[in-house]
């Protein structure tokens, strides 16, 4: 094991650098036009947990995988093609579509807003295949047998059903037994939790998951002291800090806490094209830095820079190169590169 500055013991090698567990979705994006007036949409393939695996493979060159549900119908084919294109290895629990009402790959609807009009997000997750995943659906012993350095899941997947949180716990226990670092993105989505218990149920599920976690991201800043007190076993907490001046103009920074110390990045002023996925962009850059053996300060800056760049691309996953990320960390500008 290689001990990082955070005290994390990251396996130095493995068949996979990173394994995520979560739901795959397709996002319909009409741009700045509200859905009630839209006539066309772009289709982005996404998933809060998948985005990290895709970013780490495509931008940072790591060997990554996703454990998830896949439905055998044209929308599933579309999504699976994008998983392949991003270089992510799939471990699928397959479902047959009945031709009428599912099971389905979830649809996320998200416009970009403009000026004083904020983006609006809503869902069609009716009869979602990923919500039907449960303990026993994946052979974790076989998956971890060849070596997995880092395992990750998140609060969006945990919110889908009573079984998905239990599946996360099962996977985390297997990851721990195999020596992998375990991370979790809180990613609280009030609309999803509201369907089956709200904030109280979310707290119950999170309290089952967090004892298995080494790295916690996506934390509201106001909660950090309480979380550190309640969960002293967690070695690293990290979050982005975003102030929205308008839909397309944000101030962006990031912070990390470990070993009783904190680190904060500079604040940059962003012109935002599409903000969806930028938090995952931050997390994946942070994870890359730690997996690559860089200092926590360096890893935090890589996450901050990659997350900033994610705001400038359409869609939920990266279009950046590692060179662009490092140039941003080093103070790169938006001047044309010739």
N, C-alpha and C positions, 0 to 999 in steps of 0.2 A: 504494500500500500504506500502511496505517496501522501504525506500529510500536508494539506494546504495551510496557508496562514490563518484560515478560519478554524483549524482543528479538524476539518473534514478529511477523512481517509478515503481518497479516491483511488480505486484500482488503476494501476498504470496501463493495463491493457485488457482487451476483451474483444469478442467477436462484434459486439455492439458498444459504441460509446454512449448511446442514449436510447432509451425505450420509453415511449409515452403510452398511456392508457386513456382513451377518451372517445368522443363521438366525432364522426366526420359529417359535415353539413355542406350544403351549397347555399351561397348567399346571392340574392338578387339585388343588383345595385343600379338604380336609375340615375345616378349622379346627383345633381343638385335639384332635380325635379321631384316633388313629392309623389308618393305612389298614387295618390288619388287623381293625379294628372299625367302619370307616366304613360308613354307609348312604347318604350323599349328599355331593356335592362342588360347589363353585363352580368355574367355568371362567374362568381369566384368560389373556389373550393376552399374550405376552411374547417375550423374546429380548434378551440382554444388550446388543446393539448397537442393536436397534430401540427399546429403552426410552429411550435417550438422544434419539433422533429424536422419539419420541412426547412426551417431557417438554418438549423445546424448542419443539415446535409448540403443545401444549395449554396449558402454563403460561406460557411465555415469549413466545409469539406469533411464533416464527421460521418461516421457510420451510424445511422439512426433507423428506428423502427416505430411502428404504431400498432397497438393491439386495439381492435375496434370491431364494430358490426359492419357488414356489407350486405346489401340487398341485391339480388340478381335480377336487375331490370335496367333500362337505359340510363336512368339517373345514377344508379350505382356504377355503371360502366364509365360515365363521364367523370365521376369522382375518383374511381380507381385509376383512370388514365392520368389524372393530375398527381395522385400519390406517386405513381411511377416516374412521372416527369420531374418531380422534386427530389427523386433519389431516395425515397423512404421505403424501407422494407415493410410489407404488411403482414400482420398476423390477423386473419379475418375469421370471425364467427359469421357464417353465411346464413342468410335468410332468403326464402323464396317469396316473391311478390305474388299476390293472388289476382293481379290484374285489375283490381277495383279499389281497394282501400288499404293496401299495404301487406306487410310492414313497409315503412317508408324510410328513406334518407331525409333527414329534417331539412326544412327550408327556413332560411333567415332572410328577412326583408330589411334593408338598411339603406336609406338615402344619406346624402352627405351634408345636408343643410347648406346654409349660405348666410354669411353676415350674422345678423341677430337671430336667424332661424336655426335652431340646433338640429343635428341629425336625429332621426327617429328610427328606432329598431323595434321590430315585432317578429313573431315566429309563426310557423306552422310545424309543430312537432307532434302532430296527431299520429298515433300508432307508430312511433319512432322505433326502429329496430334497436338502436343503441340503448334505449331505455329498458329494453327487455334483457340486456346482458346481466348475468348473475354469476356468483361464485361457481366455479367448476367449468366455466365455458372455455378457459384457456389452460393449456398444460404449462404452467409456470415453471415447473421443474425442468422441463425440456428447453423452454425458452431461455432460462437463465444458465443452463448447463455449460454453454460455450463461453460464457462471460459477458456480463452487462455492467458497464461502469456507473451508469446513472439511470435512475428510474424517476418518472415524473407523471403526475396527474393533477387534476384541478377541480375547482368548485363548480364549474359548469357541468361537468360530467356527474359529479356527486348529486347535483340538483335534479337530475332527470327522473329518478325513481327511487324507491326504497332499496332496490337491489344493487344499484350502481355504487352507492357508498360502501356496501359490504364487499363488492368486487374490488374496489380500491384498497380496502383493508387487506383482503386476501393477497393481492398483488404486492403490496408494500411489505407484508410479512415475508413473502418469498424473496423479494429484493433484498431485504435485510439479511436473510439467511444466506444469500449468495454473495454478500459483501458489497452490494451496490449502494451508492449515495441515493437518498430518497428526497425528492423535492415535491412541493405542492403549491399551486397558485390558488389563493383564496377566491378570487374571481366571483364575488357575490353577485348574483343576478336575481333581483327581487321578483321579477315576473315569473321566473321558473319556480322558485321556492314557494311562492304564494299559492300554487295549485295544490300543495299537499302539506301545509303546516306553517309556512312563513318563516320568520326569523327564528322562532323558537325551535322548529324542527331542524333548520339549518345548523343551529348551535349544537343540537344533539348529534347530528351526523359528523360535524367537524370535530367534536370532542372524541369521536371514535377514531378519526383519521389522524389528527395532529400528533398524538403520542408516538407515531411511527415516522415522523418527518424530521429530516436534518436541515433542510433549507426551505424557508417559507417566503414566498413572494406575493405581490399584490395586496399589501397590507395598507389599510387606511392609517395615515400617520398618527391620528389621535389614539389608536389602539395599541401602539407599539409597546409602551411601558407595561400595560396590562398583559399583553401576550408574552413579553419577556419574563415577567414574574410568574405567570402560570405555566410556562413551558421552558424551563431552563435547559432542557436537553437539546433544544434547537440551536444549532451552531451559527446560523446566518439568517437574518431577516433583510429583505430588500423591497424597495417600492419606487415607483415613479412619482414625480410631483408635477402636476400639470395645472396651469392657470389659463383658462379660456377667455381671451379678450373678445373673440368672435368665433364663428364656426371654423374659420380658416386661419386664425392667428392665435397661436398658443405660446406660452412660456413653458419650457420643458427642462426638468432636471431629474436627478435620481439620488437615492440615499440608501445606505446599507449600514446595518448594525451587527457587530460580531465581537465576542470577547470583551464586552463592556465598552467598546469604542464605536464611533460612528464615522462614516465617510460620506461626503456630499460632492456631487459633480458641479461644474459651473451650470448656470442657467442659459439656455439658448432660446432665441426667438424663432419660432417655426412658422413657415407658410404651409398650411396643411392641405394636402390634396385629398387624402382618405385616412382617417385616424384609426380605422378598424384594424386590429392586429398589432398596433404599436406597442402595447404592453407585453405581448408575446415576443415582439422584437427585442424589447429590453431584456426579458428573461433569458432568451436564447443567447444573446451576446454575453450576458453575465455568466451563464453556464459554460459557454465556450471558453471564456477566460480561465475559469477555475479548472476545467478539464485539461486545458493546455498548460497548466502549472503556473499561470501568471499570478501576480499579487492580487489581493482583493481590490485594492484601489484601481489597478489596471483593468481587472475584470468588470468592475462597476462602470468604468468609463467606456469600455467596449459595449456594454449593454445600453448605456445612455446614448451612445452614438448610433448604434444599430436601430434602436427604437426611434430615434429622431429621423433617420432615413426612411423607416417604414411609413412615416407620415406623408412621405413625398411620392409614394407609389400607389397605383390603384390596386385594390385587392388586399388580402389578409396576410399573405406570405411575402417573403423577401424578394427583391430584385437587385439587392446590393451585392457588391463584391467585398471580400475581406479588405482589399486595398482601399476601397472607398471608406470603409468603416474606420480603418486606422488613420486615414487622412483626416477624417472628421475629428477624431480624438486629438490629432496633432495640430488642430486649428485650421483645417482646410476651409476654403471659401467656395462660393458658388460661381466663381469665375470659370469661363469655358476652359475645358481641358483639351489642348491641341496636341 
